[in-house]
Amino acid sequence: MALSRPSVPISVPISFPAEDFALVERRARAGGVSVEEYVRELVVEEAREEERLASKLPPPLPWPNRMTLVPEPLPGESFMSWMDALARENGCGRNVLLMEFWRTRRSPHSYTHRLGEALSEDGIARITAATGLSTAAVEALRLNRYRSGIPALEAEGAWSERPRAFIMDTFSTEEYSRWCPQCIAETGGRWFLRWKLAWSYACVKHEVFLNIGCPACGEVQDYHNGPPDLRLRCPARPGAGRDGGKRCEQQLAEAPARRVTDPRLIELQRWIDYGFGEGERPRLGRSASALFDYPATLQLIQLLQTPPMFAQADPAIAEAMADGALRRPTMYVYPGEVHDPVVMAGIIGLADELMTSRTGRAAWFADLAQAGRKDAPAHDREPLSLRWIAGLVFPWLLDTLKDRGLVTDSH
């Protein structure tokens, strides 16, 4: 008959689950000791193992001193942009800032562009101690802020957990950043966090499409491990060999920026910025909150697009789509893939049309999608399976596409 759990009080934690007690009982009998003695031996051995592991850890780092030169983050600035501004102000590089001023342990060389997202709780605590910024102020500089609840969206009754997860998994460009040449010129090289979101395609202040690649070498920005003083110049080493190669150093503030001629695209960008917690609720124009409720509509447009769908769009978009820009990866980001802001503007603008006109525009979209697939290979004419994004696409659009045999809920 199996013994019950020991009735003698044991002052140390028991390290095995209750369902394994029979095994403990057998091992105690085999060793000729009581269950209580066996359990105590287990706990003592665990404590010894923890001591052995602790002895191998590096000694704790000293707590940082308060810095005297700390520039305030700009509203909406990204962590790496503020960190570089801080390094410039103190005349040091990122390593010195991290190791000597903040007293953090890890070197940034292997993950500079992701440093803001890689911070531990201890790292954030050290930054707040060294700079005087609050924890909330540091968190506001990180992409993680978009993964938590955004008050603006909650006030609109939008953005439940599933759409939010879809947006962050699909439309976050952690690897690099877009930029507005006029903005970085006016701020002395400060970069905004929202430029790391694929939904950011335009600067509403200057009414231009954001840039994505250096006009000289074509490399994306906010990715390469350039020094902090290169925030206004391209730090990439195009065609770099083993010696590292020469930096491009193209003036990014002088890069050409194409003007947005469609005022609705600027309205939409204002709604998107507001939706992600930037700026006030737009007073003019219809709400774009449905884009946050049904974000996979953008994915569907990418899969079924044809150039005629964008013939009447902003000239920059019509030109990009005529060149087959949407055939390039525009949603998911892997190393080397780029979100083209003009392409994203076309997708979001078309989604807005489908959101506004509903059934009439849905039929128009389905007609053009069918026409575009008519001459495609047989395997490309199969209905698209949208089971994985069910509930995240405009319902009226999904129903129309199902009726035409363009999509299906099955695998």
C-alpha positions as CSV (number, residue, x, y, z in Angstrom):
1,M,0.0,0.0,0.0
2,A,1.5,3.3,-1.0
3,L,2.4,5.8,1.7
4,S,0.5,9.1,1.9
5,R,2.3,12.4,1.6
6,P,4.6,12.8,4.6
7,S,2.8,14.2,7.7
8,V,6.0,15.4,9.3
9,P,6.5,19.1,8.3
10,I,9.3,19.7,5.9
11,S,10.7,23.3,6.1
12,V,12.3,23.2,2.7
13,P,10.5,23.1,-0.7
14,I,9.8,19.7,-2.2
15,S,11.2,19.6,-5.8
16,F,9.0,16.9,-7.3
17,P,5.3,17.0,-8.4
18,A,2.7,15.1,-6.3
19,E,2.1,12.5,-9.0
20,D,5.7,11.3,-8.6
21,F,5.4,10.6,-4.9
22,A,5.1,6.8,-5.5
23,L,8.4,6.9,-7.3
24,V,10.0,8.8,-4.4
25,E,8.5,6.2,-2.0
26,R,10.2,3.3,-3.9
27,R,13.5,5.0,-4.1
28,A,13.4,5.9,-0.3
29,R,12.7,2.2,0.5
30,A,15.5,1.1,-1.8
31,G,17.9,3.3,0.0
32,G,16.8,2.2,3.4
33,V,15.6,5.7,4.5
34,S,12.3,7.3,5.2
35,V,10.5,9.4,2.6
36,E,11.1,12.5,4.7
37,E,14.8,11.8,4.9
38,Y,15.0,11.1,1.2
39,V,13.2,14.3,0.3
40,R,15.5,16.3,2.5
41,E,18.5,14.8,0.8
42,L,17.1,15.8,-2.6
43,V,16.6,19.4,-1.5
44,V,20.1,19.6,0.0
45,E,21.6,18.3,-3.2
46,E,19.5,20.9,-5.2
47,A,20.8,23.7,-3.0
48,R,24.4,22.5,-3.5
49,E,23.9,22.5,-7.3
50,E,22.5,26.0,-7.2
51,E,25.6,27.1,-5.2
52,R,27.8,25.5,-7.8
53,L,26.0,27.3,-10.7
54,A,26.0,30.6,-8.8
55,S,29.8,30.4,-8.4
56,K,30.2,30.3,-12.1
57,L,28.3,33.5,-12.8
58,P,30.3,36.7,-13.4
59,P,30.3,39.1,-10.5
60,P,27.4,41.6,-10.5
61,L,28.1,44.9,-12.4
62,P,28.3,48.1,-10.4
63,W,25.2,50.3,-10.5
64,P,25.6,53.2,-13.0
65,N,26.1,56.9,-11.9
66,R,23.8,59.6,-13.1
67,M,24.8,61.2,-16.4
68,T,24.9,64.9,-16.7
69,L,24.4,65.3,-20.5
70,V,21.1,63.6,-21.3
71,P,19.0,64.9,-24.3
72,E,15.3,64.4,-23.9
73,P,13.8,61.9,-26.4
74,L,11.6,63.5,-29.0
75,P,8.0,62.5,-29.0
76,G,7.7,59.3,-31.0
77,E,11.5,58.8,-31.3
78,S,13.0,55.3,-31.6
79,F,15.3,53.9,-28.9
80,M,18.3,53.6,-31.2
81,S,17.9,57.2,-32.4
82,W,17.8,58.5,-28.9
83,M,20.7,56.3,-27.8
84,D,22.8,57.7,-30.7
85,A,21.8,61.3,-29.8
86,L,22.9,60.5,-26.2
87,A,26.2,59.1,-27.4
88,R,26.8,62.2,-29.6
89,E,26.1,64.5,-26.7
90,N,28.7,62.7,-24.6
91,G,31.2,62.3,-27.4
92,C,31.4,58.5,-27.2
93,G,30.4,55.4,-29.1
94,R,27.7,52.9,-28.3
95,N,30.0,50.5,-26.6
96,V,31.3,53.1,-24.2
97,L,27.7,54.3,-23.5
98,L,26.5,50.7,-22.8
99,M,29.5,49.5,-20.9
100,E,30.8,52.5,-19.0
101,F,27.9,54.9,-18.6
102,W,25.0,52.4,-18.3
103,R,27.1,49.5,-16.9
104,T,25.3,46.9,-19.0
105,R,27.1,43.7,-19.8
106,R,26.5,42.9,-23.4
107,S,28.2,44.5,-26.4
108,P,25.8,45.8,-29.1
109,H,27.9,44.8,-32.1
110,S,25.8,41.7,-33.0
111,Y,22.4,43.3,-32.7
112,T,22.6,47.1,-32.9
113,H,19.4,47.5,-34.9
114,R,17.5,45.3,-32.4
115,L,19.1,46.7,-29.2
116,G,15.9,48.4,-28.0
117,E,13.9,45.2,-28.3
118,A,16.6,43.1,-26.7
119,L,16.8,45.0,-23.4
120,S,16.2,43.1,-20.2
121,E,14.4,44.5,-17.2
122,D,17.8,45.0,-15.5
123,G,19.0,46.8,-18.6
124,I,16.1,49.2,-18.6
125,A,16.5,49.8,-14.8
126,R,20.2,50.7,-15.4
127,I,19.3,53.1,-18.3
128,T,16.7,54.8,-16.1
129,A,19.2,55.1,-13.2
130,A,21.9,56.6,-15.5
131,T,19.7,59.0,-17.5
132,G,16.9,59.9,-15.2
133,L,14.2,58.8,-17.7
134,S,11.3,56.9,-16.3
135,T,10.7,53.3,-17.2
136,A,7.6,54.4,-19.1
137,A,9.7,56.9,-21.1
138,V,12.2,54.2,-22.1
139,E,9.4,51.7,-23.0
140,A,7.8,54.4,-25.2
141,L,11.0,54.3,-27.4
142,R,10.7,50.5,-28.1
143,L,8.6,48.6,-30.7
144,N,7.2,46.6,-27.8
145,R,4.9,49.5,-27.1
146,Y,2.8,48.6,-30.1
147,R,2.3,45.1,-28.7
148,S,0.5,46.3,-25.7
149,G,-2.9,48.0,-25.6
150,I,-3.0,51.4,-27.4
151,P,-5.5,53.8,-25.8
152,A,-6.4,55.4,-29.0
153,L,-7.5,52.1,-30.5
154,E,-9.2,51.0,-27.4
155,A,-11.2,54.2,-27.4
156,E,-12.4,53.4,-30.9
157,G,-13.5,50.0,-29.8
158,A,-11.0,48.4,-32.2
159,W,-7.9,46.2,-32.2
160,S,-8.6,43.2,-30.2
161,E,-5.9,40.7,-29.4
162,R,-5.9,38.7,-32.6
163,P,-5.7,41.6,-35.1
164,R,-3.0,43.2,-32.9
165,A,-0.9,40.0,-33.0
166,F,-1.4,39.8,-36.8
167,I,-0.3,43.4,-37.3
168,M,2.8,43.0,-35.2
169,D,3.8,39.7,-36.7
170,T,3.1,40.8,-40.3
171,F,3.7,44.6,-40.5
172,S,6.6,45.3,-38.2
173,T,10.0,46.1,-39.8
174,E,12.3,45.6,-36.9
175,E,15.3,45.1,-39.2
176,Y,15.4,48.7,-40.6
177,S,13.6,52.0,-40.8
178,R,12.1,54.3,-43.4
179,W,12.7,58.0,-43.1
180,C,11.6,61.5,-44.2
181,P,14.6,63.5,-45.4
182,Q,13.1,66.8,-44.2
183,C,12.3,65.4,-40.7
184,I,15.8,64.2,-40.1
185,A,17.3,67.4,-41.4
186,E,15.0,69.5,-39.0
187,T,15.8,67.3,-36.0
188,G,19.5,66.9,-36.6
189,G,19.3,63.1,-37.3
190,R,16.5,61.9,-35.0
191,W,14.5,59.0,-36.3
192,F,10.9,58.1,-35.3
193,L,9.8,54.8,-34.1
194,R,6.7,54.7,-36.3
195,W,9.0,54.6,-39.4
196,K,9.7,51.0,-38.4
197,L,6.1,50.0,-39.1
198,A,5.1,48.9,-42.6
199,W,1.9,50.9,-42.1
200,S,3.9,54.1,-42.1
201,Y,4.3,55.1,-45.8
202,A,4.1,58.9,-45.7
203,C,5.1,61.9,-43.6
204,V,2.0,63.9,-42.8
205,K,3.9,67.0,-41.8
206,H,5.7,67.3,-45.2
207,E,3.2,65.3,-47.2
208,V,5.8,63.1,-48.9
209,F,6.3,59.4,-49.3
210,L,8.9,58.0,-46.9
211,N,12.2,56.8,-48.3
212,I,13.4,53.2,-47.9
213,G,16.8,52.9,-49.6
214,C,19.9,55.1,-49.8
215,P,19.7,57.0,-53.2
216,A,23.4,56.3,-53.8
217,C,23.9,52.6,-52.8
218,G,20.3,51.4,-52.3
219,E,20.9,50.0,-48.8
220,V,18.2,50.1,-46.2
221,Q,18.8,52.4,-43.1
222,D,18.9,52.0,-39.4
223,Y,20.3,48.5,-39.8
224,H,24.1,48.8,-40.3
225,N,26.4,49.3,-37.3
226,G,27.5,52.8,-38.2
227,P,28.7,55.2,-35.6
228,P,26.2,57.5,-33.8
229,D,27.4,60.5,-35.8
230,L,26.3,59.0,-39.1
231,R,22.6,59.5,-38.5
232,L,22.4,62.0,-41.3
233,R,24.6,59.9,-43.6
234,C,24.4,56.4,-45.0
235,P,26.6,54.1,-42.9
236,A,26.4,51.1,-45.3
237,R,29.5,49.5,-46.8
238,P,28.2,48.5,-50.2
239,G,30.1,45.6,-51.7
240,A,32.1,45.3,-48.5
241,G,34.8,42.6,-48.5
242,R,36.8,41.2,-45.7
243,D,38.5,44.6,-45.0
244,G,35.1,46.1,-44.3
245,G,34.9,48.4,-47.3
246,K,34.4,52.1,-47.5
247,R,31.2,53.6,-46.0
248,C,28.8,55.2,-48.5
249,E,28.1,58.4,-46.4
250,Q,25.5,59.7,-48.8
251,Q,23.6,62.6,-47.2
252,L,20.2,61.1,-46.3
253,A,18.7,64.5,-45.5
254,E,19.2,65.5,-49.2
255,A,17.6,62.3,-50.6
256,P,14.7,63.1,-53.0
257,A,11.2,62.6,-51.6
258,R,8.2,62.1,-53.8
259,R,5.2,64.3,-52.9
260,V,1.9,62.6,-52.0
261,T,-0.8,64.1,-54.3
262,D,-3.8,62.1,-53.1
263,P,-5.1,63.9,-49.9
264,R,-6.9,60.8,-48.8
265,L,-3.5,59.0,-48.4
266,I,-2.5,61.7,-46.0
267,E,-5.8,61.4,-44.1
268,L,-5.3,57.6,-43.9
269,Q,-1.7,58.0,-42.6
270,R,-3.0,60.4,-39.9
271,W,-5.6,57.8,-38.8
272,I,-2.9,55.1,-38.8
273,D,-0.5,57.3,-36.7
274,Y,-3.3,58.0,-34.3
275,G,-4.2,54.3,-34.2
276,F,-0.6,53.5,-33.1
277,G,-0.7,56.1,-30.4
278,E,0.9,59.0,-32.3
279,G,-0.9,62.4,-32.5
280,E,-4.5,63.4,-31.9
281,R,-7.6,61.9,-33.4
282,P,-8.1,63.3,-36.9
283,R,-11.0,65.8,-37.1
284,L,-11.5,65.5,-40.8
285,G,-12.2,62.6,-43.1
286,R,-13.9,59.3,-42.4
287,S,-12.4,56.9,-39.8
288,A,-10.0,54.2,-40.9
289,S,-10.4,52.1,-37.8
290,A,-11.8,49.2,-39.8
291,L,-8.3,48.7,-41.2
292,F,-7.2,47.7,-37.7
293,D,-10.2,45.4,-37.2
294,Y,-9.5,43.6,-40.5
295,P,-5.7,43.9,-41.2
296,A,-5.5,40.7,-43.3
297,T,-7.4,42.6,-46.0
298,L,-4.0,44.1,-46.9
299,Q,-2.6,40.6,-47.2
300,L,-5.4,39.5,-49.5
301,I,-4.9,42.6,-51.8
302,Q,-1.3,41.6,-52.1
303,L,-2.2,38.1,-53.2
304,L,-4.9,39.1,-55.7
305,Q,-3.6,42.5,-57.0
306,T,-3.3,43.4,-60.7
307,P,-1.9,46.7,-62.1
308,P,-5.4,47.9,-63.4
309,M,-6.6,48.1,-59.8
310,F,-4.2,51.1,-59.2
311,A,-4.6,52.9,-62.6
312,Q,-6.4,55.8,-60.9
313,A,-4.3,55.9,-57.8
314,D,-1.7,58.5,-56.8
315,P,0.8,58.8,-59.8
316,A,3.7,57.4,-57.7
317,I,1.6,54.4,-56.8
318,A,0.3,53.8,-60.4
319,E,3.8,53.9,-61.7
320,A,5.1,51.5,-59.0
321,M,2.3,49.0,-59.6
322,A,2.7,49.2,-63.4
323,D,6.2,48.0,-62.8
324,G,4.9,45.0,-60.9
325,A,6.1,46.3,-57.5
326,L,3.6,44.2,-55.6
327,R,5.2,41.0,-56.9
328,R,8.1,41.8,-54.5
329,P,7.7,40.8,-50.9
330,T,5.8,43.6,-49.1
331,M,4.4,42.0,-46.0
332,Y,6.7,39.7,-44.3
333,V,10.3,40.8,-43.5
334,Y,13.2,38.4,-43.8
335,P,16.8,39.4,-44.2
336,G,17.2,41.3,-47.4
337,E,13.5,41.9,-48.0
338,V,12.1,45.4,-48.1
339,H,8.8,47.0,-47.4
340,D,8.3,49.6,-50.2
341,P,6.4,52.6,-48.7
342,V,4.8,53.5,-52.0
343,V,3.6,49.9,-52.5
344,M,2.2,49.9,-49.0
345,A,0.4,53.1,-49.7
346,G,-1.2,51.5,-52.7
347,I,-2.4,48.5,-50.7
348,I,-3.8,50.6,-47.9
349,G,-5.4,53.1,-50.3
350,L,-7.2,50.2,-52.1
351,A,-8.2,48.7,-48.8
352,D,-9.8,52.1,-47.9
353,E,-11.7,52.1,-51.2
354,L,-13.0,48.5,-50.5
355,M,-13.9,49.6,-46.9
356,T,-15.9,52.6,-48.2
357,S,-17.8,51.3,-51.2
358,R,-18.3,47.8,-49.9
359,T,-20.2,45.5,-52.2
360,G,-19.9,47.6,-55.3
361,R,-16.2,48.0,-55.1
362,A,-15.8,44.3,-53.9
363,A,-17.3,43.2,-57.2
364,W,-15.0,45.5,-59.2
365,F,-12.0,44.0,-57.3
366,A,-13.2,40.5,-57.9
367,D,-13.6,41.2,-61.7
368,L,-10.0,42.5,-62.0
369,A,-8.6,39.7,-59.8
370,Q,-10.3,37.0,-62.0
371,A,-9.1,38.7,-65.2
372,G,-5.5,38.8,-63.8
373,R,-5.6,35.1,-63.0
374,K,-7.1,34.0,-66.3
375,D,-3.8,33.4,-68.1
376,A,-1.9,32.3,-65.0
377,P,-0.6,28.7,-64.7
378,A,-3.2,26.2,-63.4
379,H,-1.7,26.0,-59.9
380,D,-2.0,29.8,-59.6
381,R,-5.7,29.7,-60.5
382,E,-6.6,27.5,-57.5
383,P,-8.8,29.2,-54.9
384,L,-6.7,30.8,-52.1
385,S,-7.1,29.2,-48.7
386,L,-7.9,31.9,-46.2
387,R,-8.7,29.7,-43.2
388,W,-5.7,31.0,-41.3
389,I,-6.9,34.7,-41.6
390,A,-10.7,34.1,-41.2
391,G,-12.3,36.9,-39.4
392,L,-9.4,39.4,-40.3
393,V,-10.7,40.3,-43.8
394,F,-13.6,42.6,-44.6
395,P,-16.6,40.2,-44.5
396,W,-18.3,41.8,-47.6
397,L,-15.1,41.4,-49.6
398,L,-14.6,37.8,-48.5
399,D,-18.2,36.8,-49.4
400,T,-17.8,38.2,-52.9
401,L,-14.5,36.5,-53.5
402,K,-15.9,33.2,-52.2
403,D,-18.9,33.4,-54.6
404,R,-16.4,33.9,-57.5
405,G,-14.4,30.9,-56.4
406,L,-11.3,33.0,-55.8
407,V,-10.9,32.1,-52.1
408,T,-12.0,29.2,-49.9
409,D,-12.2,28.5,-46.1
410,S,-10.8,25.0,-46.6
411,H,-7.1,24.0,-46.6
